[in-house]
Amino acid sequence: MFDKILVANRGEIAIRIFRTLRELGVGTVGVYSEGDRAALHVAYADEAFLVGPTPAAESYLAIERVLDAAQRAGAQAVHPGYGFLAENAEFARAVEDAGLVWIGPPPAAIELMGNKTAARTAMQGAGVPIIPGTTDPVGSVDELLSLADEIGYPLLIKAAAGGGGKGMEVVEAPGEAEQAFERARRQGESYFANPDVYVEKLIVDPRHVEVQVLADAHGNVVHLGERDCTIQRRHQKLVEETPSPAVDEELRQRIGAIGVEAARACGYRSAGTIEGLLTRDGDYFFMEMNTRIQVEHTVTEMVTGLDLVREQILVALGEPLSLRQEDVELRGHAIECRINAEDAANGFLPAPGPVTVYREPAGPGVRVDSGVAEGYAVSDAYDPMVAKLIVHGVDREHARRRMLRALDEFVIQGPRTLIPFHRALLSHPCFVAGETCHSVVESEELAVRVAELEQAAPVVPPSNSLLRGTTGPDRTAERVRTVEVDGRRFEVRLSEPAPEWRTLALRRRERVRQSGAGAGGRDAVVSPMQGTVLAVPVADGDEVDAGRVICVVEAMKMENEVHAHRAGTIRNLSVEPGQPVTTGQVICTIESD
């Protein structure tokens, strides 16, 4: 067994890996940026090393600095977690060249599957079904339009080196092609340093069903069933569960076999995930392979009883898999909700900020993977995830009700989070029925319900029981008192009106949200968030229609388009690509006749 392992990551996944390492008796080495000096994963590690400034490109993505930390610590191996350098073949090779063990798949497999067009070609050659589309990069809008004439709309443009939902754009009609093409290329360059894109036929209302695989260096490959990750927003997963409500045992064996064949075709080793689309007619298509541990690996662990990080480490040591396919048994049902710092009632805008109160739920079948605590600030420099809430039940309905109970007990105050969204979604008839919920996630109906839950949620002081509240804004100041009447105990909530300044501030916020105006008045277009400007597709003097994209702002690893709230002429344009912006900052004004 290794003496020390460096985890080249941060937040909840770093802590999750550290926990397994401690169980194995392995020393834990962490890394951190200047902005993460006070982060929980730094305190949890046995030792931790500063690797650079706050921007990830200068710290967590700086290969030489991470390897220097591993050498200084005397670590024998590196685990990349997910995100950052986890699917970077150059990093994997650099780890091995430094005489360290890479806890992950061979660099060649990462490279092959990291290039989506090459992966599609390889899978097609191995007999794995792929989504209709191109296997070579698409070089121009004209080429894209020609393909559309051949296979029809809608189309999905995808970054060739992409992953995690980045660099994906839908084209419903010819007029959308140019802007979508440029957006996908820009994201590919920004996130993966590769602007190449390819195109697939967009399958309408599919299920996103993925297969967890394990492979060792001795030719053994098994699958651990499927995960249903259909509920997404902008290609970002929000809720994951296993087993899928749409998969029976026969289909499970079929898509499991596809996953095993895909892993064999690329010479895979370690834990990996074959992502695919399941159509309404029961057809299953390979989409891509994630050559790392997944965010949602937790639900597979809950139903199989396996520790996938432990399996990765044993495989990296050269040991054969400890189980055969016939040993794999799925017990019960598991659901994971991603608790992100986002305002679901306001277009899922990023909501970084300090965590003032933090209380995790507990009880049978409840697990929380988190990287925050009270006093910790959710940074706008990294992913918006605050925690992952996972539950296990005897069946899907049991798990669903257990998740609702756990969400009711989960208290996070400070930044707005997706807890109210998950409460609303898991109570919706579409989720209860196990449907795809495609039209519901971003619907006005659900947004209204989320807002209602936020307003109704009590505020829980730090000394109060975690059983008495859920997250929510300070709409009212609440106090709980216990009284007895005729020997019976009652809890009485005393509600006091919010102070006038808060009411006025909330009204102003709502006016700003609805009008798109801010400090610059009704002519102004303002940034709805703090972030960095990625693109400005307009110039001073341009005539624009209502809804035209004025600029694109990246915040917490998400692109957000800022639109014109009315038709008119662009004046006083004050931003350019690469420039930071703050919430409410005036981007430009729009003069109207």
N, C-alpha and C positions, 0 to 999 in steps of 0.2 A: 504493500500500500504506500501511497505517497506520504511524505512528511508534511509538505505545505503545497497548497494550491492557490494561485492568484485568480481572483474573479474580475475579469475586465469589464465591469459594469457597475451600475448604481441602483439605488432604490430597492423596490420590493424583490426583484429577481436576484439581486446580489444577496440579500438577507436570506431568501429561500434556499439558495445554493449553500450559503454558509451553514445553515441548519443541518443539511445532510452531511456536510464535511465534518461538523462537530460530532455527529452520530458515528461517523467512521473513524473518529480520532485523528482527523487530519487538521493541521494548522490552517487558519484562514487569513488570506492576505487581500486587502481591499485597495482600491484606488479612488481618488477623488479630485474634483476640480476645486478652484478657489471658491466658487459659488456653493460648493457642497461641503464646506468645512464642518458645518454643524449637522450634516445629514445623518440619519439613523444608521445607514449601512456602514458608515465610517466608525461609529461607536461600537457596532456589533462585531466588526472584524477583530482578530487578534492583533493585527498590525495593519496600518494603512499608509499609503504614500501619495503625496501630492503630485499630480501629473500635468498641471497646467491651469490656465485661466478658465473662466466659466464657459465660454463657447466650446461646444463639444469638439469642433474641428481642431481646437488647440489643446485638448485634454484627453477625453475618452476615445477620440478617434486618432490620436497621435501615437502611431505604432511604436516608434522608437522610445517614447517616454514610458509607455506601458511595459515594454520589454525591459527597460532599464529598472523599473520598479520590481519586476519579477526577479531579476538578477540580484538586486540589492537585498531582497527579502530571502533569497535562497530557495525560492519556490521551484518545484520540479515540473509543474504542469500549469496550464492556463485553461480556465473555463470561461467562454465568452458570454454566457447567458443568451439573451436575445436582443436584437437591435444593435446599434453601434457597429462593432467589428465582427459580430457573430457570423455573418455570411460573407466575409471578406477573405477570399482565397490568398491574397497577398499576405494578410496577417497570419493566417494559418501556416503558410510556408515560413514566414519569419520566425514564428514560435518554434517550429521544428528545426530551422537552421540555427537557432540559438541554443539547441540542445535540450529544449523543453518538450514536454508531451502536450499535444493539442487534444483537448477533450471535445471532440467533434468529428465530423466526417472527413475523409481525405480531401485535401485542397482541390484535386482534380474534379471530384464530385461537386464541390461547392461551385467551382468555376463553370462546370457544365450546366448545372441547374440554376445558377445565377444569371445566365444568359437565356432569357425566356424563349428566344427563337431557336437557339441550339437545343434547348431542352425539348421543345415541341418536336423538332426533327428527330431527336434520339428516341423519344417516346413513341412516335409514329413508326419508327423502324423496329421497335421492340413489340409492336402490336398493341400498344396501349392506346385507347381511343382518345383523340384530342378534339377540341372545339374547332369547327370549321373556321378557316382564316388563313393568314400567311405564316410561313415558317422562316421568312426572311424579313429584315427591316423594311419598312415603307419609307421611301425617301422624299416624297412630296405630297402635297394636297391633291394634285391631279391623279397620282397613283392611288391615293385613298378613294377618290371619287370613282375611279375605274373599278376598283374592287367592290364598291357599293353597288355598282350596276350589275356586277356578277353575282353577289350573294345576298344583296338587299339590305335595307335598313331594319332595325338600328344596328350600329356598329359600336365596338368598344376598342378604343385606342389604348395601348398599354406600353409603358416604358420597358424596353428590352432587358434592362438590368434591374427592373423594379421589384417591389415587394412591399408588404404591409399596406397595400391600398394606395401607394403613392404612384403618381404618374399615370392615372387611369381617367379617361374621358369618354363620355357617351356622345355619339353622333346620331341624332334622330332624323336629320334632313340635310341636304347639300349645303344650305346656308350656314350650318353650324360647323362644317368640316374644318375650315381654316383656323378658327379660334381654338377649337378643341385640339387640333394637331399641334399648334404652337404651345398650348398649355402643357400638353403631355411631354413634349420635347423639353420644355423649360424645367419641368419637375424632374425629368430624368437626369438632366444636367446638374440640377441643384442638389438632388438627393443621392445620386449614384454616379455622378461624373460621366454620364453616358447619355447623350440625347436621342439615341436610336429608339424607335418605337415600332411595334407591330400591331396588327389589327385582327380582331376576332369578331365573329358574328355574336351579337349580344343576345343571349338566351333570356327570354322574358319570364320573369317570376320563377327563377329556379331556386332550388335549395343549395346552399353552400355546405357541402358535406366533405369532410376531410378524414383521412385515415392515418392513425398513428402507427409508425413502424419502428422496429428495433432490429438492428443488424450488427453482427460481430465480425471479427477478422477471419473467421473460420468458415464463412459461407452460409451461416445461419441467418435467416430473416423471418420475423414474425410480425403480424399486425395485431393491434390491441383494440380492434373495433373502430367505430367511427364517431366523429363529433359533428354536431349540427351547429354551424356558425352563421345561419341565414340572416339573423337579425343584425343589420349593419346600418351605418349612416356614412355616406360618402366613402364606401368601401372600407370603413373602419368597423371592426367587430364590436358589438355592445354586449351581447348575451350569447353564451355557448352552452351546449348541453350534450350529454350522451346517456343512453343511445338516442339516435335521431328518431323523432316521432313518425318519420316517413319511411324508415328502413326496417324490413322484416329480416328474418334469419337468412333466407335465401339471397336477398340483395346484399346483406352484410358480407356473406361469403364471397360474392361476386366482386364487390368493390374492394374488399380486403385483399383478394387475389391480385387485383389491378395494382394496389399499393405495393404489394410484395414484388411484383414483376418490375414496377417502376424503380424500386430501390435496387434490385439486382442489375437492372440495365445500366445504372450509373456507378456500379461498384461501391455501393453505399456502406457506411459503417457508423454506428452510434444511433441516437434517436433522431427521427425525422418525420416530416408530415407531408403526405400527398394530398394536395388540395384539389377538389373537383367540384363540378356542378352536376346536380341531379335534376333532370327535367321532370315536368309533370307526367310524362309518358314512361318514366322509369329508366331513361337513358342516362348513363354516367360518363362524363368526359373529364379527362385529366386537364387541370388548369396550370398548376405549377407545383414545385416541391420546395418546401421550406427546410433548409439544411441546418436546423438548429432545434433547440427546445422551443416550444410554443408558449405564448402567454397562457393559453387555455389548456396546457398539459394537465392542469390540476384536476379537471373533471375526469380524465382518464385514470388518474391515480386513485380517485375516490371509488370508482366502480371496479377497478382491477386489484386494488390493494398494493400496487407496485409503486416504488419511488423511482421515477424516470431519471432523475439526476444521478442517483446511485447507480442505475444501470449504465448510464453514460460513462461514469468513472470506471466501473469494472470492465467495460468494453475497451476503454482507453488503456487499461492495464494489460490488455491482451487476453482476457478471460473469455471463454465461450458464454453465450447466453445461458441463463439459469433456467429457462423454460422453453418448452416446445409449443407449437401452435395449439395442440390439443389441451395444453395446460391452461390456456387463457380462458378465463370465465368472467363475464360481466355481471356484476351483482347490483341490482337496484338502478337508480337514476340520479344523475348529478347535474347541477346547473351552476354556471358562473356568471356573475354580473360584474362588469367593469365599472368601478366607481371613479369616474374621471372628474376633474375640476372643470366642469362645463356647465353653462346655463341653458338647459334644455328648453325652457320656456321662452328663451330669447335667441332662437336660432342656433343653439349649441355653441354659443360664443365661449372661447376660453375664459377661465375665471381663476387665474393664479392669485395667490395671496397667503397670508399667515393663517395657520390652523389654530383657532383659539380654544376649541373644545374638541376632544376626540375620545369616543367610547366605542369599542368594538362589541358586536353581539357574541354570544356564546351559546352553549347547549349542545345536545347530541347532533351529530352530523353537520356541524357548522365549522367552517374554516375561513380564516382571513389571512391573506398574504398582503402585507402592507409595508410601506417604507416611510411612513410618517408618524408623528406623534404631536401632542399638544406643544405649541410654540414653534413647530416646524413651518417654514414657508414653502408653499408649492411654487416652484420657480417657473417663469415663463420661458426659460431657456431649454426646457426638456419636455418630454412626453407629459400629457395632462393627467396620467393615471395617478390616483391617490392610493387606491387599494383594489384588491380583487376579493369579492365575497363569493364563497363557494359553499354549496350545501349538497347533502346526499340524503336520499329518501328511498323507501322501499319500492316506489314507483314514481312516475312523473308528477302526478297530482300531489302526492305526499311531498315531493321535493319542491314543487311550486309553492305550496302553502308554507313549508318551512322557510323558503327564501323570503316570502312576504313577512313572516314573523321576524326573521333576522334583519331585514331592511328596516322594519319598524324600530328595532333596537339599536341600529347603527346611528351614532350621533357624530356628525362632523359639522362644526361651526367655523365660520370664517369665509373660506371660498364656497361659492355655490358648487354643488356636486350633482351627479346623476342619480342620487338616491330617490328623489321624487319621481324622476322619469321611470326608473325601474319599478317602483311601486305601482305607477299607473299602467305600465306595459304588462306586467305580470298579472294584473287584474283584468286586462282587456279580454273580451271574448275570443279574439283571434289567437292570443297566446294560449288561453285555456284549451282551445280546440287543437292546438299544435299546428297552426297554419303559418305561412311565411311572414305575415304582418308587413309586407312590403309597402302597402299604401298607408299604413298606420303610424310608423315610426316618426315621420316628420309631418304628420297631419295636424291641422288646426285643432281637431278634436282632442288629440293627446296632449298638445301644448296647453290647451285650456285646463285639462285635468291636472297636468303637472303644476300649473300656476295655482290651482285650487289647493293642491296638497301642500305647496310651499306656504301659502297664506295661513292654512289651518295648522301647520306644524308648530308645536310648542317649543319654546326656548328652554333648554335644560341647563341650569347652573352646574359648574363643575362638581359640586358636592352632591348633586341629586343622583338617584338611582338611574342606571342606564336603561332600565325597563320603562322609564316614563317619558321617553321622547324620541323624536327623529330630527333630522337636520332641517333647517329652514331659516329664512331671513328673519331679522328682528322686526316682524310686523307688529307684534304685541309683546309687552313685558309680562311674562307669566310667572306665577308663584304657586307652589303646591303645598297644601296644609293637610294634615291628617286629623280627623275628628272622630269622636265616638258618640253615637246616639242610641240609647237603649241597648248598649252592649254590642252594637254593630259598628264596624270600622268603615269610614268613608274617606276618600281622597277628594279634596275640594280644590279646584283650580281658580285662583283669583286673577282675573284679567284686568289690566289697566290699559287705557288708551295709549297708543304710541305718542311720543312727544311731537309737537306741531312741526318742528324742524324736519323730523324724519318723514312725516306724511308729505310735506312739501317736496322733499328730496325725491321721494318715490314717484310723486306725480310728475316732477320734472324729468326723471329718468324715463318714464313711460312716454312722455311727449317726444323726447329725443329719439327713443326707439322707433316710434311710429312715423315721425316726420323725416328722420335722417338728418335733421338739423342739430346744431350744437351751439358752441360759443359764437360761431360766426353768423347766427341767425338763420332765417328760413332759406337763404340762398346758399348756405354752406353745405358741403359734403364733408363729414367728419369720420375719423377712424373709430370704429366701434370697439377697438381693443388696442392693447399695447403689443407691439411686434416690430417686424422688419419688413420694409417694402421690397417685394420681389419683382414687380413689374408695374409699369405705368403706360398703358396702351393708348393714352390720349395726350394732347398737347394744348397749351393755351390757345384759345381761339377756335378750337374744334366745336362743331355743332353736334350735339348728342341727343339721343332720345332717352326717355325715362327707362331705367333698367340697364343702361350701358355700363360696362365695367370701367370704372375710373382708375382703380389700382388694385393690386393683389397684395395682401398683407399676410405674412407668415407669423403665426403665434403658436407656441407649444407644438411644433412639428406639424401644423395644419395650415393649409392655404385657405384664406378667406377673401372673397371678392367684395370690394366696396363699389356699390352701384350708384348711378345718378338717380336722385329721387324725383326728378322731373326733367322735361326737355328744355334745352337752352344752349347757351354758349359757355364753354369752359373759360374761367378767368382765375387769375391768382393761383395757378397750380404751384404747390409748394413742396412737393416730394419727388424723389427720384429713386431708382432701384438701389438697394443697399442701405437706405437711410432708415434709422429707427423712428417709430412714431409712438405716441402715447394715446390712451383712450380719450376721445373727445377732441383730438387735434384736428384742426381744419386742414383738409386735403386740398380743397379748391372751393370756388364758388361757382354757381351756375346762374347766369343772367338769363332771364326769360322775358319775352315780349309781352 
